[in-house]
Amino acid sequence: REREEQEHQQRKCEEQKRKRQQREREEQKRQARREREKQERRRIEHARRLREARREADWKAEWHRQLSRNTTCLPLDEAACRREWEDAQQAREDELYQQEMQQWRVDLTEEEDEEEEE
């Protein structure tokens, strides 16, 4: 009887240990995923800042091209030209962003599927 009780306690202890280890593994996976997501957000934000800086440089180059091509005596309206150019740039950026987010979702889904298989 005592031996049965000890075996029962042993099984109970082993089961608790197994469950604890499973929770720890799951938590490690969650932490790793959070870290990957954080790094991905940082990468996307860095890329956005680079695009903004590039956009400003591109606009200055475009404005100088427009000024040099202006053969009329009328001054160009920089604000209107910039709005038109910005709208075109924004449309291109929006499309790129949507593609990036779609790829990120696909990657995330594949990652989740892999985690579930484990």
Secondary structure, DSSP 8 states (H G I E B T S, - for coil): -HHHHHHHHHHHHHHHHHHHHHHHHHHHHHHHHHHHHHHHHHHHHHHHHHHHHHHHHHHHHHHHHHHHH--SSS---HHHHHHHHHHHHHHHHHHHHHHHHHHHHHHHHHHHHHHHH-
